[in-house]
Amino acid sequence: MDPCNSVIFRTLLLLSAPPSPTSPSSLDAAYRPALEHFLAKRTECNRVDIALVVPPPDRTFSKAQSLLASVYQFICAIAAKYSVDLDLPGGIDFRIYLVVESGARKNEGTSETAQVRFRLGPAVDLKTLAERSLQYERIFSLENEKGEGLLQQVVAPMSSRSGRIPHIERLPGGMSFSIAAHEIPSSHRSQITHSSVAVGGTFDHLHVGHKLLLTATALALGPSQGTSAKLHLTIGITGDELLVNKKHAAFVESWDVRQQRVAEFLEYIMIFPTIAAVERQEERVEEPGPNGRRVIAKLGSDIEIHYVQISDPFGPTITDESISALVVSKETAAGGKAVNDKRQEKEWSSLEIFEVDVLDAVAAEGVLPSEVQSNFQAKVSSTQIRSRLQGGNG
């Protein structure tokens, strides 16, 4: 579902590997010039895919989600500065996925047949990015040696596949770095091994905070080394009846709309088709009792995503024993402990809890003028989005 409700104008923005050591100031130097230049000029409605390069060893959840959060934070802060709308009609729909800098990444959890048709994101290799069966109208890259090399690795196979070269523009490159494998301590190189992961939320008027949470949830998914277990994601989406007392409740999206928007975003960043549309089977279930309403999406033969209507803080995490991990934002981390307390009462294994950063204007920019601070919050708050919509209709 396109938030602009119009033809999608698809753009690809290539960002080189982050600096080492990574810090707020080094990330600022590396990425802010390009993002600021881009957002200062790009005000028309479009879809912007950001391919954020990471070195092969740097695949731990905490480091990956932190990098994603930093870039989304920069986007929000700069968009607030220039009064650029995000994720609203007439705004810019940013979506970030990770691209492994070198070496072929064989995406776990897909069968031999499925591998021919798609690769599993949101962390893919450069070859997969270039082979994705999408048409980009424009490609932006950084104006430095790293950026130029990355651009050539992507454009050549793209043009070979489609017979066309998108319009190419270069952005101020900031500082250019790469991370050597030996710089990452072995204790930070663990692989994700959860084949059933859950997350929950209201997901009203899908915004960048939701995108970060959903992308991090997809990153937490992956079978044990050498196995081919089916992968399951469970997305708990709050039912309509629990939202009637929300501020500006008349502008809360229905469960069906919220489910569709979550599904469109999540499946877009997870599934990278290489030759054709991926076979997608959908089953809608309406049963009495908790978690009885759900939409089941089967992607190929190895991935199932259950979009479940939840009516309490726990959802399927205390009715489905097979779930082994839960993704939460740091501001709702206490909910993870409550879930595990319930599971322990049932003598079930505790879930591994993955925490995701909260997007924060002060962390991105320091002290901000009140108007810019308000603009930032309006991009990461469903309540403020509803307030704006109510004001525009009042």
C-alpha positions in Angstrom: 0.0 0.0 0.0 1.6 3.2 -1.1 1.2 6.0 1.5 1.0 8.6 -1.3 -2.0 6.9 -2.9 -0.4 7.5 -6.3 2.0 5.9 -8.8 5.2 4.9 -7.0 8.2 6.9 -8.0 11.0 4.5 -6.8 14.5 5.8 -5.9 17.5 3.9 -4.7 20.0 5.6 -2.3 23.3 3.8 -1.8 25.1 4.4 1.5 28.7 3.1 2.0 29.8 1.1 5.0 29.7 2.9 8.4 32.9 4.2 10.0 34.9 2.4 12.6 34.8 2.9 15.5 31.1 3.7 15.1 29.9 6.7 17.2 27.2 9.3 16.8 29.7 11.9 15.6 31.4 9.5 13.0 28.0 8.4 11.7 27.0 12.1 11.4 30.1 12.9 9.4 29.6 9.9 7.1 25.9 10.2 6.3 24.5 13.6 7.2 25.8 15.5 4.2 24.2 13.1 1.8 20.9 12.8 3.6 20.7 16.5 4.1 21.4 17.3 0.5 18.8 14.7 -0.6 16.1 15.8 1.8 16.6 19.5 1.1 15.7 18.9 -2.5 13.5 15.8 -2.6 10.1 17.0 -1.6 7.8 15.2 -4.1 6.0 12.1 -3.2 8.1 9.0 -3.8 9.5 5.7 -2.4 13.1 5.8 -1.3 14.9 2.5 -0.7 18.2 3.0 1.2 20.8 0.3 0.7 23.0 0.6 3.7 26.3 -1.4 3.3 27.7 -3.4 6.2 30.7 -5.7 6.3 30.0 -9.5 6.3 30.9 -10.1 9.9 28.8 -7.3 11.3 25.5 -9.2 11.5 24.7 -9.2 15.2 21.3 -7.9 16.1 22.3 -5.1 18.5 24.8 -3.5 16.1 22.5 -3.9 13.1 19.5 -2.3 14.8 21.6 0.5 16.2 22.9 1.4 12.8 19.4 1.3 11.3 18.1 3.4 14.2 20.9 6.0 13.6 20.1 6.4 9.9 16.3 6.6 10.5 17.0 9.2 13.3 19.0 11.3 10.9 16.2 11.1 8.3 13.6 12.3 10.9 15.8 15.1 12.2 16.7 16.4 8.8 13.1 16.1 7.5 11.9 18.0 10.6 14.5 20.7 9.8 13.2 21.1 6.3 9.5 20.5 7.0 9.5 17.4 4.8 6.6 15.0 5.4 7.4 11.3 5.8 4.8 8.5 5.5 1.9 10.7 4.8 0.1 11.6 1.6 2.5 13.8 -0.3 5.5 12.6 1.8 8.5 10.4 1.3 8.4 6.8 2.2 11.9 5.7 3.3 12.7 2.0 3.6 16.2 0.8 4.8 17.8 -2.6 4.2 21.3 -3.8 4.8 23.6 -4.9 2.1 26.6 -7.1 2.8 29.8 -5.4 1.4 31.4 -8.4 -0.2 31.0 -12.1 -0.6 27.9 -14.0 -1.6 25.4 -14.3 1.3 23.4 -17.5 0.9 20.1 -16.6 2.5 19.3 -19.2 5.1 15.8 -20.7 5.3 15.0 -20.9 1.6 14.7 -24.1 -0.3 16.6 -24.7 -3.5 13.5 -23.9 -5.5 12.8 -20.7 -3.5 16.4 -19.5 -3.9 15.9 -19.3 -7.7 12.9 -17.0 -7.2 13.9 -14.8 -4.3 16.5 -14.0 -1.6 15.6 -13.3 2.0 16.1 -9.8 3.4 16.4 -7.3 5.0 20.2 -8.2 4.9 21.3 -9.2 1.4 24.4 -9.2 -0.7 25.2 -6.7 -3.6 24.3 -9.3 -6.2 20.9 -9.8 -4.8 20.3 -6.1 -4.6 21.3 -5.6 -8.2 19.2 -8.6 -9.4 16.0 -7.5 -7.6 13.2 -7.3 -10.1 12.3 -3.7 -9.4 12.6 -0.6 -11.7 14.3 2.4 -10.1 13.8 5.7 -11.7 16.9 7.2 -10.1 19.9 6.0 -8.2 21.8 8.3 -5.8 25.3 7.4 -4.6 27.9 9.1 -2.5 30.5 11.2 -4.3 33.6 9.4 -3.1 35.7 6.4 -4.1 33.7 4.0 -2.0 30.4 5.3 -3.3 31.6 5.1 -6.9 32.7 1.5 -6.5 29.4 0.6 -4.9 27.5 2.3 -7.7 29.3 0.4 -10.4 28.7 -3.0 -8.7 25.0 -2.3 -8.6 24.4 -0.5 -11.9 26.2 -2.9 -14.3 24.1 -6.0 -13.5 20.9 -3.9 -13.2 21.4 -2.6 -16.8 22.3 -6.0 -18.0 19.1 -7.4 -16.6 16.6 -4.7 -17.6 18.3 -3.1 -20.6 18.1 0.3 -19.1 20.2 2.5 -16.8 18.3 4.6 -14.2 19.1 8.3 -13.9 22.2 8.6 -11.7 23.0 11.4 -9.3 25.8 11.8 -6.8 25.6 13.3 -3.3 28.2 14.9 -1.0 30.0 11.8 0.3 31.0 12.8 3.8 33.7 10.6 5.3 34.4 7.2 3.7 35.3 4.2 5.8 35.3 0.4 5.8 35.5 -2.0 8.7 38.0 -4.9 8.7 36.7 -8.2 10.0 39.4 -8.3 12.7 38.1 -5.1 14.2 34.9 -6.8 15.3 35.5 -8.9 18.5 34.5 -12.5 18.2 32.0 -12.1 21.0 30.0 -9.8 18.6 29.9 -12.2 15.7 27.1 -14.6 16.8 24.6 -15.6 14.2 20.8 -15.2 14.6 19.3 -18.7 15.1 15.6 -18.1 15.8 13.1 -19.6 13.3 10.0 -18.2 15.1 10.1 -14.6 16.1 7.3 -12.3 17.3 6.6 -8.6 17.7 3.5 -6.6 18.7 2.2 -3.1 18.3 -0.7 -0.8 17.3 1.0 0.1 14.0 -1.4 3.0 13.4 -0.4 5.3 10.5 2.8 3.3 9.9 5.8 5.6 10.5 9.6 5.3 10.7 9.5 4.1 14.3 7.4 1.2 13.2 9.6 0.6 10.2 12.7 0.3 12.5 10.8 -2.2 14.7 9.6 -4.3 11.8 13.0 -4.3 10.1 14.7 -5.3 13.3 12.2 -8.1 13.8 13.0 -9.5 10.3 16.7 -9.3 11.2 16.1 -11.5 14.2 14.8 -14.3 12.1 17.1 -17.1 10.9 17.5 -20.9 11.4 20.4 -22.6 13.0 23.5 -23.1 10.9 23.1 -26.0 8.4 19.3 -26.4 8.9 16.4 -25.6 6.6 13.6 -25.0 9.1 10.6 -23.1 8.0 10.7 -19.5 9.2 7.8 -18.0 11.1 7.1 -14.4 11.9 4.2 -13.5 14.2 3.1 -9.8 14.0 0.6 -9.0 16.8 -1.6 -6.0 15.8 -3.8 -4.4 18.4 -7.5 -4.9 17.8 -9.8 -2.0 17.1 -11.8 -2.4 20.3 -8.7 -1.5 22.4 -8.1 1.8 20.6 -11.5 3.5 21.0 -10.1 5.7 23.8 -7.0 6.8 21.9 -6.5 10.5 21.3 -8.1 11.5 18.0 -9.7 8.0 17.9 -11.8 8.9 14.9 -8.6 9.0 12.8 -7.2 5.6 14.0 -6.9 3.3 11.0 -9.0 0.1 11.0 -7.3 -3.2 11.9 -7.6 -4.3 8.2 -5.8 -1.1 7.0 -3.1 -1.4 9.6 -2.5 -5.1 8.8 -2.3 -4.4 5.1 0.2 -1.6 5.6 2.4 -3.7 7.9 2.3 -6.6 5.5 3.2 -4.5 2.4 6.2 -2.9 4.2 7.5 -6.1 5.9 7.2 -8.3 2.8 8.8 -5.6 0.7 12.0 -5.5 2.8 12.1 -9.3 3.3 11.5 -10.7 -0.1 13.9 -9.8 -3.0 12.5 -11.4 -6.2 15.1 -12.2 -8.8 13.0 -13.4 -11.8 9.3 -12.9 -11.1 6.8 -12.1 -8.5 7.1 -14.5 -5.5 4.3 -16.9 -5.0 2.2 -15.5 -2.2 -0.7 -17.5 -0.7 -2.9 -15.7 1.8 -5.3 -17.3 4.3 -7.8 -15.4 6.4 -8.9 -17.0 9.7 -11.8 -15.9 11.9 -12.1 -18.0 15.0 -13.6 -17.3 18.5 -11.3 -16.6 21.4 -7.9 -14.8 21.8 -5.8 -14.4 18.7 -8.6 -15.9 16.6 -8.5 -13.3 13.9 -5.4 -13.5 11.7 -4.1 -13.3 8.2 -1.5 -15.9 7.2 0.9 -15.1 4.4 2.8 -18.0 2.9 5.8 -16.8 0.9 7.3 -19.6 -1.2 7.5 -22.9 0.7 9.6 -21.8 3.6 8.3 -18.5 5.1 5.0 -17.9 7.0 4.0 -14.6 8.4 1.0 -14.5 10.8 -0.6 -11.1 11.2 -2.7 -11.6 14.4 -5.3 -9.4 16.0 -4.4 -9.1 19.7 -6.7 -8.2 22.5 -4.2 -8.2 25.4 -0.6 -7.3 26.0 0.7 -10.9 25.4 -1.0 -12.1 22.2 0.4 -15.3 20.7 3.5 -15.3 22.8 1.7 -17.1 25.6 -0.5 -19.3 23.3 2.2 -20.5 20.8 5.0 -22.4 22.5 7.1 -22.5 19.3 7.9 -18.8 19.4 11.4 -18.4 20.7 12.2 -14.7 20.4 10.4 -11.4 21.0 11.4 -8.0 19.6 10.5 -5.0 21.7 11.3 -1.3 21.8 13.5 -0.2 24.7 10.6 1.9 26.1 8.4 -1.3 26.3 11.1 -3.7 27.4 9.2 -4.4 30.6 6.6 -6.1 28.4 9.2 -8.7 27.5 9.7 -9.7 31.1 6.0 -9.9 31.7 5.7 -12.3 28.7 8.4 -14.5 30.1 6.8 -14.6 33.5 3.6 -15.9 31.9 5.5 -18.5 29.9 7.4 -19.7 33.0 4.0 -20.2 34.7 3.2 -22.6 31.9 6.6 -24.2 32.2 7.6 -23.1 28.7 11.0 -21.9 27.6 11.6 -18.1 28.0 11.8 -16.0 24.9 15.1 -14.3 24.0 14.3 -10.6 24.1 15.7 -8.3 21.4 15.6 -4.6 22.3 15.3 -1.9 19.6 16.4 1.7 20.1 13.8 4.5 20.4 14.2 7.3 17.9 15.1 10.5 19.7 15.5 14.0 18.4 18.0 15.1 21.0 20.2 12.0 20.3 20.2 12.9 16.6 20.6 16.7 16.8 21.3 17.8 20.4 19.1 20.7 21.6 16.6 21.7 19.0 14.3 24.7 18.5 10.8 23.7 19.9 9.3 23.8 16.4 11.8 21.4 15.0 11.5 19.2 18.0 7.7 19.1 17.4 8.2 18.3 13.8 10.5 15.4 14.7 7.9 13.9 17.1 5.2 14.3 14.5 7.2 11.9 12.3 7.5 9.1 14.9 4.2 9.4 16.8 0.9 8.0 15.6 -0.9 10.3 18.0 0.6 13.4 16.5 0.0 12.1 13.0 -3.7 11.7 13.9 -3.7 15.1 15.4 -2.4 16.6 12.1 -5.0 14.7 10.1 -7.8 15.9 12.4 -6.5 19.5 12.1 -6.5 19.2 8.3 -10.1 17.9 8.4 -11.3 20.3 11.0 
